[in-house]
């Protein structure tokens, strides 16, 4: 129980932008839980460690932690939402390596379980699917996603509106339009590390 409470505390610190505090909390817990061989808790701890390392830009460690999380998940029953989160983080890391095809497949796998769990991260997942298609310059697939069942489901969400307008600016090769989108949807773009990093790449390429 104590370890689970500390895990939640560490997750909250990450959420409020304090990854260095978060990592200090989970490091000693990992040592304890590895000794106890609590595989389910190890899945969640390694998953959180992966997300922390992504935020502090230690990408090699983020990938290693995610591999450890998935390995433990293969040896114990996990809730579909946890497996979906592992897929979501996998997609983020592959997108960082600019392997957008593999990233897309992970986001796709994660989407429906997150929707089924009524998890708000399903919006992010769909947004990243669209982002992958923008980054590979696949206009037809972007339109198919936006006009499909998930696109209709999230059509009024400001984050999906933002990524839709990013796509329109990108496919029209307009740096002015892209700059306008950045200003209009500042919080949606700047508030999401993944979208911020990849849209900066789009901007630099256009520039």
C-alpha positions in Angstrom: 0.0 0.0 0.0 2.8 2.4 0.9 4.6 1.8 -2.4 1.4 2.4 -4.4 0.8 5.7 -2.6 4.3 6.8 -3.3 3.9 5.8 -6.9 0.8 8.0 -7.2 2.7 10.9 -5.5 5.6 10.5 -8.0 3.1 10.5 -10.9 1.5 13.7 -9.6 4.9 15.4 -9.3 5.5 14.5 -13.0 2.1 15.9 -13.9 2.9 19.3 -12.3 6.2 19.5 -14.1 8.6 18.2 -11.4 10.2 15.1 -12.9 13.4 15.5 -10.8 11.3 15.1 -7.6 9.4 12.3 -9.2 12.5 10.2 -10.0 13.8 10.6 -6.4 10.6 9.1 -5.1 10.5 6.1 -7.3 14.2 5.1 -7.3 14.1 3.6 -3.7 10.7 2.0 -4.4 12.1 0.2 -7.4 14.8 -1.4 -5.3 12.2 -2.6 -2.8 9.7 -3.9 -5.4 12.4 -5.7 -7.4 13.4 -7.6 -4.2 9.7 -8.5 -3.6 9.3 -9.4 -7.3 5.9 -7.7 -7.4 5.6 -7.8 -11.2 2.4 -5.8 -11.5 3.8 -2.9 -9.5 7.1 -3.2 -11.5 5.1 -2.7 -14.7 3.7 0.6 -13.4 7.0 1.8 -11.8 9.0 1.2 -14.9 6.3 2.8 -17.1 6.4 5.9 -14.9 10.2 5.9 -14.9 10.1 5.8 -18.7 7.8 8.8 -18.8 10.0 10.7 -16.4 13.1 10.0 -18.4 11.3 11.2 -21.6 10.5 14.5 -19.9 14.1 15.0 -18.8 15.3 14.0 -22.3 17.1 10.9 -21.2 15.7 8.9 -24.2 17.9 5.9 -23.9 16.9 5.3 -20.3 13.3 6.0 -21.2 13.4 3.2 -23.8 15.2 0.8 -21.4 12.6 1.5 -18.7 9.7 0.9 -21.1 11.3 -2.4 -22.2 11.5 -3.5 -18.6 7.8 -2.5 -18.1 6.7 -4.5 -21.1 8.8 -7.5 -20.1 7.1 -7.6 -16.7 3.7 -7.1 -18.3 4.2 -10.2 -20.3 4.5 -12.2 -17.1 1.4 -11.0 -15.2 -2.2 -10.0 -16.0 -2.5 -6.2 -16.5 -5.5 -4.1 -17.1 -6.0 -3.2 -20.8 -5.6 0.5 -19.9 -2.1 -0.2 -18.6 -1.1 -2.1 -21.7 -2.6 0.7 -23.8 -0.5 3.2 -21.8 2.6 1.1 -22.6 1.7 1.3 -26.3 1.1 5.0 -26.0 4.5 5.7 -24.5 6.1 3.3 -27.1 4.6 5.4 -29.8 5.9 8.6 -28.3 9.4 7.2 -28.2 9.3 5.8 -31.7 8.0 9.2 -32.9 11.0 10.9 -31.2 13.2 8.6 -33.3 11.2 9.7 -36.4 10.0 6.2 -37.0 6.5 7.5 -37.6 5.2 4.3 -39.2 6.0 2.2 -36.1 4.8 5.0 -33.8 1.5 5.2 -35.6 0.9 1.4 -35.1 1.5 1.7 -31.4 -0.9 4.7 -31.1 -3.5 2.8 -33.1 -3.2 -0.2 -30.7 -3.6 2.1 -27.7 -6.5 4.1 -28.9 -9.5 1.7 -28.5 -8.6 0.4 -25.1 -8.2 4.0 -23.8 -11.6 4.9 -25.3 -13.1 1.8 -23.7 -11.7 2.9 -20.3 -13.0 6.4 -20.8 -9.4 7.6 -20.5 -8.9 11.2 -21.5 -5.5 10.2 -23.0 -7.5 8.7 -25.9 -7.6 12.3 -27.4 -3.8 12.5 -27.2 -3.5 9.1 -28.8 -5.7 10.1 -31.8 -3.9 13.4 -32.0 -0.6 11.7 -32.3 -1.9 9.3 -35.0 -2.8 12.4 -37.1 0.6 13.9 -36.2 2.4 10.8 -37.5 0.6 11.1 -40.8 1.5 14.8 -41.1 5.1 14.1 -40.4 5.2 11.5 -43.2 3.4 14.0 -45.5 0.4 11.7 -46.0 -2.4 14.1 -46.7 -5.0 11.5 -47.7 -4.5 9.5 -44.5 -4.8 12.7 -42.4 -8.2 13.5 -44.1 -9.4 9.9 -43.7 -8.6 10.1 -39.9 -10.3 13.4 -39.5 -13.4 12.3 -41.4 -13.6 8.8 -39.8 -15.4 7.7 -36.7 -12.7 9.0 -34.3 -12.4 12.3 -36.1 -16.1 12.8 -35.8 -16.0 11.8 -32.1 -13.3 14.4 -31.3 -14.2 17.0 -33.9 -15.0 19.7 -31.3 -11.9 19.1 -29.1 -9.6 22.0 -29.3 -6.5 19.8 -29.4 -7.8 18.0 -32.5 -8.8 21.4 -34.0 -5.2 22.5 -33.5 -3.6 19.5 -35.1 -6.1 19.8 -38.0 -5.0 23.4 -38.7 -1.4 22.4 -38.3 -2.0 19.8 -41.1 -3.7 22.4 -43.3 -0.8 24.9 -42.9 1.8 22.2 -43.5 0.1 20.8 -46.7 -0.3 24.3 -48.0 3.5 24.9 -47.3 2.6 28.1 -45.6 4.9 29.3 -42.8 2.6 32.3 -42.2 -0.4 29.9 -41.7 1.7 27.7 -39.4 2.8 30.6 -37.3 -0.8 31.7 -37.0 -1.9 28.3 -35.8 0.9 28.4 -33.1 -0.5 31.7 -31.8 -4.1 30.6 -32.0 -3.6 27.3 -30.3 -0.6 28.3 -28.1 -1.7 26.3 -25.0 -2.7 23.2 -27.0 0.7 23.1 -28.8 3.1 24.3 -26.2 1.4 22.3 -23.4 2.1 19.0 -25.2 5.7 18.1 -25.4 5.2 15.7 -28.2 3.2 18.1 -30.4 5.5 21.0 -29.6 8.7 19.0 -30.6 7.3 17.7 -33.9 5.5 20.9 -35.0 8.8 22.7 -34.4 10.4 20.2 -36.9 7.6 21.1 -39.4 8.3 24.8 -38.9 12.0 24.4 -39.3 11.6 22.4 -42.5 9.2 25.0 -44.0 11.6 27.8 -43.0 
